[in-house]
Every structure is written in C-alpha cells, then in structure tokens.
Amino acid sequence: SFVYLATDKGIFRTKNLGQNWEHCLNNNHVFSSIITVNSASTILTCCYDNGNGKIFLSNDFGVTWTQTLSLGYEIVTLFKTENVIYAGTNGAGVYKSTNNGLNWSQTPLYDENVNSITAYGSTVFAGTMNNGVLKSTDYGQTWSRSLNITDLIFTVAAHGNYIFAGDRKSTRLKEC
C-alpha cells in the first residue's frame, strides 16, 4: 500500500515507508488534504492553483487524476464521513459530495472561511475564521453555532463524544 504526501510541489507517494518517493500529481500547490475515499486505490486531494481551488480524484492509487471541482476560492480541507465528503474553503463555505467526490454541491454555509471539518456520528463540525465552531446535524443542510465562541478556529477534532477546537490561545472542549 502507498503513503501519500501533500506538498507545495504536488503529491508524492511511497511504497517503502519513505525510502523512495515519486511524484504522482505535479504542478499544483497542495495545501492540506489527501483522503482515501472508498478503497485504498481511490483518493482525493485539494489544491490551490493560479487563483483557483481544485479537487482532484484518482481511482488508481494516484497514477491518473481527474479534476472534479474548481472554485475561485482556496479549498483548504477535506473530511469524509461514512456517506458524505465535505470540502472547506476560504470564502465559499462548505461543499459536499455524496458520490465519492465525483460531483459537488455548495451547502447553505456559503460565505465562511472554513479551516477544518470533523464529525461525530451524523453531526458535522466546521472550524471557521470568524464564527467559531458551527455544526450541522442534517448533512450540511443547516448550520448553527456549536461552541459559545467567535474566535478564529484553526482546527476541530472529535474523539468519543467530545469535540475539540483549537484557536489562537487554547484548545476548547465540549461534550457532543
């Protein structure tokens, strides 16, 4: 199996625990996310290239890639639940895919800077630039404030029935 690495020079992969790396997606500035979709051979990545955020899909371990989304906004994070993949953007909120990244639709959270996405069960959490942590209990159809903070949230994570949110000063914790 492969290990993938996102860099500012593209996507690299290794079969031998990092002894040798090969380029598998060139000429794109990759920001943060590589996720496995439904098998080890199917992966998604997001990047920012010439002013556009893009999502690329590979069904063959990164040998070939298909662009499945292009926006005039940076796409900074990807997160997969059991049935839905979410993409967080700087300025265009959250997009989602219900068919393993082939097609995308914008959720009603359309004008946010979203730095991080996580989920606990069917509840999705988005760490935002200006509105703290927002949550959706209906797969992104509606969003509401989760923690009583409006700080810049860099990252959100879920563990057990707790949600963690990292801001500039500390990590906040809330039971889901």
Disulfide bonds with the S-S distance in Angstrom:
none
